[in-house]
């Protein structure tokens, strides 16, 4: 039997916080202790991965880039015909209520999950979900470990690819993450921390958990976005580069350009910008990351402006 090494680094590594053992979790209108926060085994999210989610961070009592996250969430829900009788303002009230109940004002991370809801029978048809959507918000005290910023993360190119939009559009932040989980397992079995995934045409695309960027000769490159989730942090980095005069391109490029990059980094709501130390056993650059660090500082300033932190 294959085992997974739980001691590997991931872009979601956080400092241990014992307060998370006692958190209250929002489940369909109620705040429940962690051990009691459960959904039905008939829930469409559990049974079929039929749902959407968002990850958000709390700074200084405010959820960073909340509007952008809600725009993506409600676009996704509409696209798969999951109906909600509440809107973004109601979601904000749920998140704030949950954070307040847990005494959280900053350095907290939320996973908001919305599924099609409980089904009448254990079968696929969406019409069997007859009692409305299930809404869950898990908010934890969470700070990324600082060692990732100094050491960086190791990637391995994996055979699992991000597929075409007509199979399952990668732009959905869906509960159906098996494609990415397989990529993560393949990376683990190759001795890396995370999987670098290609698109259906063999161009570098994204990792199993984050968006991916390289820096070459002073230019920042990322994928076209055609086959990956266009992350909120990804777009903020692109916008910050443009505003700061850093050349940035959304384009097709191969492993050839990637191996020869001067820098590489990942983007995501939790880790912001995480440097990449090596890919497929090949060190990236000379260990200096001036452009990555510049982008990181610009992003910190943007978060502070957005949240008043």
SULBEL-V33726 format. One line per field, one symbol per residue. ss: DSSP state (2 for helix, 1 for strand, 0 for the rest). Layout:
ss->???
This chain:
ss->000000000000010002222201111001111222000000122222001111111110011002222222222222200000000222222222222220000001111111100110000002221000011111111001002222201111100000002222000001000222222222222000011111000001111000111111001111000000000222222222222200011100002222200011111100011111111001100000022222222222222222200
